[in-house]
Amino acid sequence: MSSTAAKWEAILGELERRRAFGQSMGGEDKLARHAQAGKLNARQRLAALFDDGAFVEIGAFTGVLSEAGPAPAPADAFVAGFGKVDGRPVLAGAEDFTVLGGSIGTAAADKRYRLTEIAARERLPLVFMLEGAGHRPTNSHDGRTPNDLQALAALSGLVPLVCLVMGASAGHGALTAPMCDFVAMTKQAAIFAAGPPLVKAAIGEVVTKEALGGPDVHVMQSGLVHNLAEDDAAAIALARTYLSYFPGNAWDAAPVRDTGDTAPRRVDAVLDLVSPDPRIPFSMRQLVKLIADEGSVLEIQPQYGASLVTALARLGGKSVAIVANDPSVMAGAIDAAAADKAAHFLDVAGAFRIPTIFLTDNPGVMAGTASEKSGILRHAARMFAAQHRLRSPKIHVTLRKAFGFGSSIMAMNPFDKQTAAYAFPSIMLGAMPVGGVADSAKLDPETRARLEAEQAGSAYHMADGMKYDDVIDPRDLRNALLDGLALADARAKQADGPVTHRGILP
Protein backbone atom coordinates (compact mmCIF):
# COMPACT_ATOMS: atom_id res chain seq x y z
CA MET A 1 0.00 0.00 0.00
CA SER A 2 1.35 3.40 -0.97
CA SER A 3 1.73 6.14 1.60
CA THR A 4 -1.04 8.10 -0.09
CA ALA A 5 -3.43 5.15 0.03
CA ALA A 6 -2.54 4.55 3.66
CA LYS A 7 -3.56 8.10 4.49
CA TRP A 8 -6.96 7.43 2.93
CA GLU A 9 -7.52 4.22 4.88
CA ALA A 10 -8.47 5.87 8.17
CA ILE A 11 -10.56 8.54 6.45
CA LEU A 12 -12.51 5.99 4.46
CA GLY A 13 -12.89 3.78 7.50
CA GLU A 14 -14.55 6.66 9.34
CA LEU A 15 -16.76 7.28 6.30
CA GLU A 16 -17.99 3.69 6.34
CA ARG A 17 -18.47 3.72 10.11
CA ARG A 18 -20.64 6.81 9.90
CA ARG A 19 -22.54 5.39 6.92
CA ALA A 20 -23.24 2.21 8.87
CA PHE A 21 -24.59 4.26 11.77
CA GLY A 22 -26.90 6.12 9.39
CA GLN A 23 -28.25 2.79 8.15
CA SER A 24 -28.66 1.22 11.59
CA MET A 25 -32.17 2.65 12.13
CA GLY A 26 -33.52 2.06 15.65
CA GLY A 27 -31.44 -0.99 16.48
CA GLU A 28 -32.17 -4.71 16.48
CA ASP A 29 -34.76 -4.70 19.28
CA LYS A 30 -36.94 -1.97 17.80
CA LEU A 31 -36.65 -3.42 14.31
CA ALA A 32 -37.69 -6.83 15.63
CA ARG A 33 -40.77 -5.38 17.36
CA HIS A 34 -41.67 -3.56 14.18
CA ALA A 35 -41.42 -6.78 12.19
CA GLN A 36 -43.47 -8.68 14.77
CA ALA A 37 -46.27 -6.16 14.22
CA GLY A 38 -46.39 -7.29 10.60
CA LYS A 39 -44.75 -4.18 9.17
CA LEU A 40 -41.78 -3.54 6.91
CA ASN A 41 -39.20 -1.06 8.18
CA ALA A 42 -38.46 2.19 6.35
CA ARG A 43 -35.58 0.78 4.27
CA GLN A 44 -37.50 -2.37 3.40
CA ARG A 45 -40.41 -0.21 2.23
CA LEU A 46 -38.18 1.78 -0.09
CA ALA A 47 -36.53 -1.38 -1.40
CA ALA A 48 -39.99 -2.81 -2.20
CA LEU A 49 -40.95 0.34 -4.09
CA PHE A 50 -37.93 0.47 -6.38
CA ASP A 51 -37.01 -1.96 -9.13
CA ASP A 52 -34.71 -4.73 -7.86
CA GLY A 53 -34.71 -3.12 -4.41
CA ALA A 54 -32.08 -0.62 -5.53
CA PHE A 55 -32.09 3.06 -4.61
CA VAL A 56 -29.58 5.85 -4.10
CA GLU A 57 -29.87 7.42 -0.67
CA ILE A 58 -30.06 11.17 -0.13
CA GLY A 59 -29.11 12.67 3.20
CA ALA A 60 -27.62 9.45 4.56
CA PHE A 61 -25.47 11.32 7.06
CA THR A 62 -28.20 13.36 8.69
CA GLY A 63 -28.39 12.56 12.37
CA VAL A 64 -24.87 11.15 12.48
CA LEU A 65 -23.63 13.96 14.72
CA SER A 66 -26.19 12.87 17.31
CA GLU A 67 -24.82 9.34 17.64
CA ALA A 68 -23.09 10.04 20.93
CA GLY A 69 -25.93 12.07 22.37
CA PRO A 70 -28.95 11.12 24.48
CA ALA A 71 -31.18 10.64 21.44
CA PRO A 72 -29.26 9.10 18.54
CA ALA A 73 -31.12 9.59 15.26
CA PRO A 74 -29.77 7.57 12.34
CA ALA A 75 -30.78 9.31 9.07
CA ASP A 76 -32.72 11.64 11.39
CA ALA A 77 -35.66 9.18 11.28
CA PHE A 78 -36.33 9.82 7.60
CA VAL A 79 -34.83 7.65 4.87
CA ALA A 80 -34.92 9.21 1.42
CA GLY A 81 -33.57 8.58 -2.03
CA PHE A 82 -34.32 7.80 -5.64
CA GLY A 83 -34.51 4.78 -7.87
CA LYS A 84 -36.58 3.40 -10.70
CA VAL A 85 -40.18 2.19 -10.76
CA ASP A 86 -40.94 0.23 -13.93
CA GLY A 87 -37.72 1.62 -15.36
CA ARG A 88 -38.62 5.29 -14.72
CA PRO A 89 -36.91 7.50 -12.09
CA VAL A 90 -38.93 8.23 -8.94
CA LEU A 91 -38.06 10.00 -5.66
CA ALA A 92 -39.27 8.69 -2.31
CA GLY A 93 -38.95 9.22 1.43
CA ALA A 94 -40.01 7.00 4.34
CA GLU A 95 -40.45 7.99 7.99
CA ASP A 96 -38.56 5.59 10.27
CA PHE A 97 -40.75 4.82 13.27
CA THR A 98 -37.94 2.86 14.96
CA VAL A 99 -35.98 6.11 15.40
CA LEU A 100 -37.61 8.55 17.84
CA GLY A 101 -41.05 7.46 16.73
CA GLY A 102 -40.46 8.68 13.19
CA SER A 103 -40.59 12.27 14.43
CA ILE A 104 -39.39 15.03 12.11
CA GLY A 105 -36.10 16.58 13.19
CA THR A 106 -34.60 19.73 11.71
CA ALA A 107 -32.36 17.75 9.36
CA ALA A 108 -35.25 15.49 8.32
CA ALA A 109 -37.36 18.57 7.59
CA ASP A 110 -34.60 19.85 5.33
CA LYS A 111 -34.37 16.43 3.70
CA ARG A 112 -38.11 16.41 2.97
CA TYR A 113 -37.77 19.83 1.39
CA ARG A 114 -34.72 18.65 -0.58
CA LEU A 115 -36.82 15.87 -2.12
CA THR A 116 -39.40 18.39 -3.32
CA GLU A 117 -36.64 20.60 -4.76
CA ILE A 118 -35.21 17.75 -6.80
CA ALA A 119 -38.69 16.64 -7.88
CA ALA A 120 -39.45 20.15 -9.15
CA ARG A 121 -36.16 20.65 -10.95
CA GLU A 122 -35.89 17.19 -12.51
CA ARG A 123 -39.68 16.79 -12.98
CA LEU A 124 -39.93 13.46 -11.16
CA PRO A 125 -42.77 11.71 -9.28
CA LEU A 126 -42.52 11.77 -5.49
CA VAL A 127 -43.70 9.13 -3.00
CA PHE A 128 -44.00 9.61 0.78
CA MET A 129 -44.37 6.75 3.27
CA LEU A 130 -45.75 7.91 6.62
CA GLU A 131 -45.38 6.46 10.09
CA GLY A 132 -44.37 9.18 12.48
CA ALA A 133 -45.25 11.55 15.30
CA GLY A 134 -44.92 14.89 13.53
CA HIS A 135 -42.37 17.56 14.41
CA ARG A 136 -39.91 16.64 17.15
CA PRO A 137 -40.57 18.65 20.34
CA THR A 138 -36.85 19.39 20.75
CA ASN A 139 -36.63 21.19 17.39
CA SER A 140 -35.56 24.80 17.27
CA HIS A 141 -37.75 27.37 15.54
CA ASP A 142 -35.19 28.42 12.95
CA GLY A 143 -35.85 25.62 10.47
CA ARG A 144 -36.11 25.96 6.75
CA THR A 145 -38.59 28.33 5.19
CA PRO A 146 -40.31 27.50 2.89
CA ASN A 147 -41.00 24.04 4.22
CA ASP A 148 -41.97 20.81 2.51
CA LEU A 149 -45.71 21.48 2.64
CA GLN A 150 -45.29 24.78 0.82
CA ALA A 151 -43.11 23.01 -1.71
CA LEU A 152 -45.71 20.26 -2.18
CA ALA A 153 -48.37 22.88 -2.90
CA ALA A 154 -46.06 24.33 -5.55
CA LEU A 155 -45.41 20.84 -6.99
CA SER A 156 -49.08 19.85 -7.15
CA GLY A 157 -50.22 19.16 -10.68
CA LEU A 158 -46.68 19.22 -12.08
CA VAL A 159 -45.47 15.77 -10.97
CA PRO A 160 -47.43 12.80 -9.59
CA LEU A 161 -47.53 12.87 -5.77
CA VAL A 162 -48.30 9.65 -3.87
CA CYS A 163 -48.64 9.12 -0.12
CA LEU A 164 -48.76 5.79 1.73
CA VAL A 165 -49.88 5.79 5.38
CA MET A 166 -48.29 2.70 6.91
CA GLY A 167 -48.68 3.24 10.65
CA ALA A 168 -49.79 5.98 13.00
CA SER A 169 -49.18 9.39 11.41
CA ALA A 170 -49.79 12.70 13.15
CA GLY A 171 -49.19 16.42 12.90
CA HIS A 172 -47.00 17.88 10.17
CA GLY A 173 -46.25 14.51 8.62
CA ALA A 174 -49.95 13.68 8.36
CA LEU A 175 -50.55 16.90 6.42
CA THR A 176 -48.47 15.38 3.62
CA ALA A 177 -51.38 13.07 2.77
CA PRO A 178 -54.01 15.63 1.67
CA MET A 179 -51.32 17.50 -0.30
CA CYS A 180 -50.80 14.44 -2.53
CA ASP A 181 -52.76 13.26 -5.57
CA PHE A 182 -53.28 9.73 -4.29
CA VAL A 183 -53.34 8.39 -0.73
CA ALA A 184 -53.47 4.75 0.37
CA MET A 185 -53.31 3.33 3.88
CA THR A 186 -52.86 -0.10 5.38
CA LYS A 187 -55.35 -1.76 7.71
CA GLN A 188 -52.96 -1.18 10.64
CA ALA A 189 -52.52 2.53 9.91
CA ALA A 190 -54.12 5.64 11.35
CA ILE A 191 -53.77 9.32 10.49
CA PHE A 192 -54.84 12.36 12.45
CA ALA A 193 -54.10 16.00 13.21
CA ALA A 194 -53.25 15.05 16.78
CA GLY A 195 -52.93 11.64 18.43
CA PRO A 196 -55.02 10.26 21.31
CA PRO A 197 -52.82 11.69 24.14
CA LEU A 198 -53.07 15.23 22.74
CA VAL A 199 -56.79 14.83 22.08
CA LYS A 200 -57.32 13.82 25.71
CA ALA A 201 -55.23 16.73 26.97
CA ALA A 202 -56.92 19.26 24.69
CA ILE A 203 -60.61 18.34 24.87
CA GLY A 204 -60.84 15.51 27.38
CA GLU A 205 -61.91 12.94 24.80
CA VAL A 206 -60.58 9.42 25.34
CA VAL A 207 -60.25 7.66 22.01
CA THR A 208 -58.14 4.96 20.37
CA LYS A 209 -55.97 5.74 17.37
CA GLU A 210 -58.18 3.46 15.27
CA ALA A 211 -61.38 5.27 16.21
CA LEU A 212 -59.67 8.62 15.75
CA GLY A 213 -58.14 8.10 12.34
CA GLY A 214 -58.25 4.49 11.19
CA PRO A 215 -59.57 3.17 7.87
CA ASP A 216 -63.21 3.30 8.99
CA VAL A 217 -62.78 7.04 9.49
CA HIS A 218 -60.68 8.12 6.54
CA VAL A 219 -61.47 5.55 3.86
CA MET A 220 -65.19 5.23 4.55
CA GLN A 221 -66.23 8.61 6.02
CA SER A 222 -63.87 11.54 5.51
CA GLY A 223 -62.56 10.55 2.09
CA LEU A 224 -59.04 11.69 3.02
CA VAL A 225 -57.64 8.30 2.02
CA HIS A 226 -58.44 6.97 -1.44
CA ASN A 227 -57.66 3.26 -1.20
CA LEU A 228 -57.18 0.67 1.54
CA ALA A 229 -54.41 -1.94 1.34
CA GLU A 230 -54.08 -5.15 3.32
CA ASP A 231 -50.49 -4.53 4.42
CA ASP A 232 -47.27 -2.69 3.59
CA ALA A 233 -46.44 -4.87 0.59
CA ALA A 234 -49.91 -4.39 -0.89
CA ALA A 235 -49.77 -0.62 -0.35
CA ILE A 236 -46.42 -0.36 -2.11
CA ALA A 237 -47.65 -2.53 -5.00
CA LEU A 238 -50.66 -0.22 -5.25
CA ALA A 239 -48.37 2.83 -5.49
CA ARG A 240 -46.38 1.18 -8.28
CA THR A 241 -49.58 0.33 -10.16
CA TYR A 242 -50.96 3.86 -9.73
CA LEU A 243 -47.80 5.45 -11.11
CA SER A 244 -47.88 3.17 -14.14
CA TYR A 245 -50.86 5.07 -15.57
CA PHE A 246 -49.16 8.48 -15.39
CA PRO A 247 -46.38 10.31 -17.16
CA GLY A 248 -43.40 11.34 -15.06
CA ASN A 249 -44.58 14.94 -15.13
CA ALA A 250 -47.12 17.33 -16.65
CA TRP A 251 -44.93 17.94 -19.71
CA ASP A 252 -44.74 14.28 -20.79
CA ALA A 253 -47.34 11.94 -22.25
CA ALA A 254 -48.63 8.94 -20.32
CA PRO A 255 -46.96 5.65 -21.26
CA VAL A 256 -48.71 3.28 -23.66
CA ARG A 257 -48.64 -0.35 -22.53
CA ASP A 258 -49.18 -3.55 -24.47
CA THR A 259 -51.92 -5.08 -22.35
CA GLY A 260 -52.50 -7.99 -24.70
CA ASP A 261 -56.01 -6.62 -25.29
CA THR A 262 -55.50 -3.48 -27.36
CA ALA A 263 -57.52 -4.30 -30.47
CA PRO A 264 -61.08 -3.17 -31.23
CA ARG A 265 -63.71 -5.69 -30.26
CA ARG A 266 -67.46 -5.80 -29.95
CA VAL A 267 -68.66 -6.50 -26.41
CA ASP A 268 -71.87 -8.51 -26.76
CA ALA A 269 -72.10 -8.95 -22.98
CA VAL A 270 -73.12 -5.29 -22.63
CA LEU A 271 -76.62 -6.18 -23.85
CA ASP A 272 -76.97 -8.78 -21.12
CA LEU A 273 -75.71 -6.39 -18.43
CA VAL A 274 -77.40 -3.09 -19.29
CA SER A 275 -81.18 -3.05 -19.57
CA PRO A 276 -82.71 -0.34 -21.80
CA ASP A 277 -85.14 0.30 -18.92
CA PRO A 278 -83.45 2.99 -16.78
CA ARG A 279 -85.34 1.79 -13.71
CA ILE A 280 -83.45 -1.52 -13.70
CA PRO A 281 -80.03 -1.17 -11.99
CA PHE A 282 -76.78 -2.72 -13.19
CA SER A 283 -73.19 -2.72 -11.97
CA MET A 284 -71.21 0.06 -13.61
CA ARG A 285 -68.05 -1.47 -12.21
CA GLN A 286 -68.76 -4.59 -14.23
CA LEU A 287 -69.39 -2.55 -17.38
CA VAL A 288 -66.08 -0.70 -16.97
CA LYS A 289 -64.22 -4.01 -16.70
CA LEU A 290 -65.99 -5.32 -19.82
CA ILE A 291 -64.97 -2.43 -22.06
CA ALA A 292 -61.46 -1.71 -20.72
CA ASP A 293 -58.37 -3.71 -21.67
CA GLU A 294 -58.48 -6.94 -19.69
CA GLY A 295 -57.06 -6.63 -16.19
CA SER A 296 -56.29 -2.93 -16.52
CA VAL A 297 -58.84 -1.30 -14.18
CA LEU A 298 -57.74 0.34 -10.92
CA GLU A 299 -60.69 1.89 -9.09
CA ILE A 300 -59.87 4.95 -7.01
CA GLN A 301 -61.87 5.47 -3.78
CA PRO A 302 -64.23 2.52 -4.28
CA GLN A 303 -65.63 2.82 -0.74
CA TYR A 304 -66.42 6.53 -0.77
CA GLY A 305 -69.11 8.26 -2.80
CA ALA A 306 -69.99 4.83 -4.17
CA SER A 307 -72.71 6.05 -6.55
CA LEU A 308 -69.91 7.29 -8.78
CA VAL A 309 -67.08 5.12 -10.09
CA THR A 310 -63.70 6.80 -10.57
CA ALA A 311 -61.15 4.48 -12.13
CA LEU A 312 -57.87 4.44 -14.01
CA ALA A 313 -57.80 1.97 -16.86
CA ARG A 314 -56.32 1.31 -20.26
CA LEU A 315 -58.07 1.29 -23.59
CA GLY A 316 -55.97 0.13 -26.53
CA GLY A 317 -53.00 0.30 -24.16
CA LYS A 318 -53.57 4.00 -23.45
CA SER A 319 -54.16 5.36 -19.96
CA VAL A 320 -57.68 6.73 -19.39
CA ALA A 321 -59.56 8.17 -16.44
CA ILE A 322 -63.15 6.96 -16.15
CA VAL A 323 -65.93 8.81 -14.31
CA ALA A 324 -69.12 6.77 -14.34
CA ASN A 325 -72.44 6.83 -12.48
CA ASP A 326 -73.35 3.51 -10.85
CA PRO A 327 -77.13 2.98 -11.08
CA SER A 328 -76.90 0.12 -8.59
CA VAL A 329 -76.16 2.70 -5.83
CA MET A 330 -78.87 5.35 -5.27
CA ALA A 331 -79.84 4.94 -8.94
CA GLY A 332 -76.57 6.71 -9.77
CA ALA A 333 -77.55 9.99 -8.06
CA ILE A 334 -74.54 12.19 -7.27
CA ASP A 335 -74.17 13.15 -3.61
CA ALA A 336 -71.63 15.47 -2.00
CA ALA A 337 -69.08 12.68 -1.42
CA ALA A 338 -69.31 11.46 -5.01
CA ALA A 339 -68.96 15.01 -6.38
CA ASP A 340 -65.91 15.76 -4.23
CA LYS A 341 -64.29 12.48 -5.20
CA ALA A 342 -64.86 13.19 -8.87
CA ALA A 343 -63.61 16.78 -8.67
CA HIS A 344 -60.26 15.73 -7.20
CA PHE A 345 -59.95 12.83 -9.64
CA LEU A 346 -60.67 15.13 -12.59
CA ASP A 347 -58.11 17.67 -11.38
CA VAL A 348 -55.46 14.94 -11.31
CA ALA A 349 -56.42 13.55 -14.74
CA GLY A 350 -56.44 17.01 -16.27
CA ALA A 351 -53.09 18.01 -14.80
CA PHE A 352 -51.38 15.06 -16.48
CA ARG A 353 -53.45 15.10 -19.67
CA ILE A 354 -54.99 11.68 -19.11
CA PRO A 355 -58.02 11.36 -21.47
CA THR A 356 -61.22 11.29 -19.44
CA ILE A 357 -64.27 9.16 -20.24
CA PHE A 358 -67.67 10.02 -18.77
CA LEU A 359 -70.29 7.24 -18.64
CA THR A 360 -73.58 8.85 -17.63
CA ASP A 361 -76.58 7.15 -16.06
CA ASN A 362 -78.04 9.27 -13.27
CA PRO A 363 -81.33 10.89 -12.17
CA GLY A 364 -79.48 14.09 -11.19
CA VAL A 365 -77.72 15.27 -8.07
CA MET A 366 -79.05 13.93 -4.79
CA ALA A 367 -82.19 15.72 -3.59
CA GLY A 368 -83.55 16.16 -0.07
CA THR A 369 -82.88 17.92 3.20
CA ALA A 370 -79.80 15.87 4.14
CA SER A 371 -78.26 16.48 0.73
CA GLU A 372 -78.83 20.22 0.92
CA LYS A 373 -77.28 20.35 4.40
CA SER A 374 -74.24 18.56 3.02
CA GLY A 375 -73.77 21.42 0.54
CA ILE A 376 -74.64 19.40 -2.56
CA LEU A 377 -74.90 22.42 -4.85
CA ARG A 378 -71.44 23.66 -3.87
CA HIS A 379 -69.88 20.20 -4.22
CA ALA A 380 -71.63 19.57 -7.53
CA ALA A 381 -70.48 22.96 -8.79
CA ARG A 382 -66.90 22.05 -7.90
CA MET A 383 -67.23 18.87 -9.99
CA PHE A 384 -68.74 20.87 -12.85
CA ALA A 385 -65.88 23.36 -12.76
CA ALA A 386 -63.31 20.55 -12.67
CA GLN A 387 -64.70 18.89 -15.80
CA HIS A 388 -65.00 22.24 -17.57
CA ARG A 389 -61.35 23.08 -16.84
CA LEU A 390 -60.02 19.77 -18.15
CA ARG A 391 -57.15 20.21 -20.54
CA SER A 392 -57.13 16.54 -21.43
CA PRO A 393 -59.37 14.94 -24.09
CA LYS A 394 -62.98 14.40 -22.96
CA ILE A 395 -65.25 11.66 -24.27
CA HIS A 396 -68.87 11.53 -23.09
CA VAL A 397 -71.37 8.67 -23.40
CA THR A 398 -74.96 8.88 -22.17
CA LEU A 399 -75.95 5.30 -21.41
CA ARG A 400 -79.57 5.52 -20.29
CA LYS A 401 -80.69 8.57 -18.27
CA ALA A 402 -79.37 12.04 -17.46
CA PHE A 403 -81.57 14.56 -15.70
CA GLY A 404 -81.02 18.09 -14.42
CA PHE A 405 -77.58 19.19 -13.27
CA GLY A 406 -76.55 15.55 -13.22
CA SER A 407 -76.06 15.72 -16.98
CA SER A 408 -74.03 18.93 -16.92
CA ILE A 409 -71.50 17.82 -14.32
CA MET A 410 -71.00 14.61 -16.32
CA ALA A 411 -69.79 16.69 -19.27
CA MET A 412 -72.78 16.12 -21.55
CA ASN A 413 -72.27 19.33 -23.55
CA PRO A 414 -70.38 18.40 -26.76
CA PHE A 415 -69.38 22.01 -27.36
CA ASP A 416 -67.48 22.29 -24.07
CA LYS A 417 -64.17 21.01 -25.52
CA GLN A 418 -65.39 17.40 -25.87
CA THR A 419 -63.43 15.25 -28.27
CA ALA A 420 -66.46 13.01 -28.87
CA ALA A 421 -70.00 12.66 -27.52
CA TYR A 422 -72.04 9.47 -27.91
CA ALA A 423 -75.38 8.10 -26.75
CA PHE A 424 -77.10 4.74 -26.53
CA PRO A 425 -80.38 4.71 -28.54
CA SER A 426 -82.65 4.21 -25.48
CA ILE A 427 -81.58 7.26 -23.43
CA MET A 428 -83.97 9.54 -21.53
CA LEU A 429 -83.07 13.18 -20.93
CA GLY A 430 -84.65 16.25 -19.46
CA ALA A 431 -84.77 18.65 -16.57
CA MET A 432 -86.51 15.85 -14.67
CA PRO A 433 -88.34 12.61 -15.51
CA VAL A 434 -91.67 13.19 -17.26
CA GLY A 435 -93.55 11.40 -14.47
CA GLY A 436 -92.45 14.01 -11.93
CA VAL A 437 -93.26 16.90 -14.26
CA ALA A 438 -96.69 15.49 -15.13
CA ASP A 439 -97.65 14.93 -11.51
CA SER A 440 -96.50 18.32 -10.24
CA ALA A 441 -97.93 20.26 -13.19
CA LYS A 442 -101.14 18.14 -13.38
CA LEU A 443 -100.70 17.60 -17.10
CA ASP A 444 -103.50 16.12 -19.13
CA PRO A 445 -103.01 12.57 -20.50
CA GLU A 446 -102.41 13.75 -24.07
CA THR A 447 -99.64 16.18 -23.09
CA ARG A 448 -98.10 13.61 -20.80
CA ALA A 449 -98.04 11.01 -23.57
CA ARG A 450 -96.42 13.48 -25.96
CA LEU A 451 -93.70 14.40 -23.46
CA GLU A 452 -93.04 10.75 -22.67
CA ALA A 453 -92.63 10.01 -26.39
CA GLU A 454 -90.23 12.91 -26.80
CA GLN A 455 -88.22 11.81 -23.79
CA ALA A 456 -88.07 8.24 -25.09
CA GLY A 457 -86.67 9.55 -28.38
CA SER A 458 -84.08 11.78 -26.72
CA ALA A 459 -81.13 10.23 -28.52
CA TYR A 460 -82.39 11.10 -31.97
CA HIS A 461 -83.75 14.54 -31.03
CA MET A 462 -80.38 15.45 -29.52
CA ALA A 463 -78.37 13.92 -32.35
CA ASP A 464 -80.48 15.89 -34.81
CA GLY A 465 -79.26 19.06 -33.09
CA MET A 466 -75.63 17.83 -32.97
CA LYS A 467 -75.72 17.39 -29.21
CA TYR A 468 -74.26 13.95 -29.89
CA ASP A 469 -71.77 13.05 -32.56
CA ASP A 470 -73.26 9.57 -32.91
CA VAL A 471 -75.89 7.21 -31.52
CA ILE A 472 -74.19 3.86 -31.00
CA ASP A 473 -75.04 0.22 -30.52
CA PRO A 474 -74.19 -0.58 -26.86
CA ARG A 475 -72.10 -3.50 -28.08
CA ASP A 476 -69.84 -0.98 -29.87
CA LEU A 477 -69.11 1.08 -26.75
CA ARG A 478 -65.48 -0.01 -26.49
CA ASN A 479 -64.88 0.60 -30.19
CA ALA A 480 -66.47 4.06 -30.06
CA LEU A 481 -64.19 4.98 -27.14
CA LEU A 482 -61.16 3.72 -29.06
CA ASP A 483 -62.23 5.89 -32.01
CA GLY A 484 -62.51 8.92 -29.74
CA LEU A 485 -59.06 8.27 -28.29
CA ALA A 486 -57.62 7.92 -31.80
CA LEU A 487 -59.13 11.30 -32.70
CA ALA A 488 -57.28 12.88 -29.77
CA ASP A 489 -54.08 10.89 -30.21
CA ALA A 490 -51.94 13.72 -31.54
CA ARG A 491 -52.91 16.05 -28.69
CA ALA A 492 -52.39 13.31 -26.08
CA LYS A 493 -48.84 12.65 -27.31
CA GLN A 494 -47.69 16.26 -27.50
CA ALA A 495 -46.48 18.32 -24.61
CA ASP A 496 -48.56 21.48 -24.46
CA GLY A 497 -46.10 23.54 -22.50
CA PRO A 498 -45.48 25.85 -21.06
CA VAL A 499 -47.54 24.17 -18.39
CA THR A 500 -49.76 26.55 -16.49
CA HIS A 501 -49.58 25.64 -12.82
CA ARG A 502 -53.01 25.49 -11.25
CA GLY A 503 -52.47 22.78 -8.69
CA ILE A 504 -54.82 20.12 -7.35
CA LEU A 505 -57.04 21.04 -4.44
CA PRO A 506 -56.95 18.67 -1.44
Buried (B, 14 or more C-beta within 10 A) or exposed (E): EEEEEEEEEEEEEEEEEBBEBBEBBBEEEBBEEBEEEEBBBBBBBBBBBBBEEEBEBBBBBBBBEBBEEEEBBBBBBBBBBBBBBEEBBBBBBBBBBBBBBBBBBBBBBBBBBBBBEBBBEEBBBBBBBBBBBBBBEEBEEEBBEEBBBBBBBBBBBBBBBBBBBBBBBBBBBBBBBBBBBBBBBBBBBBBBBBBBEBBEEEEEEEBEBBEBBBBEBBBEEEBBBBBBBEBBBBBBBBBBEBBBBBBBBBBBBBBBBEBEBBEEEEBEBBEEBBBBEBEEBBBBBBBBBBBBBEEBBBBBBBBBBBBBBBBBBBBBBBBBBBBBBBBBBBBBBBBBBBBBBBBBBBBBBBBBBBBBBBBBBBBBBBBEEEBEEBBBBEBBBBBBEBBBEBBBBBBBBBBBBBBBBBBBBBBBBBEBBBBBBBBBBBBBBBEEBBEEBBEEEEBEEEEBEEBBEBBBBBBBBBBEEEBBBBBBEBBBBBBBBBBBBBBBBEBBEEEEEEBEEBBBEE
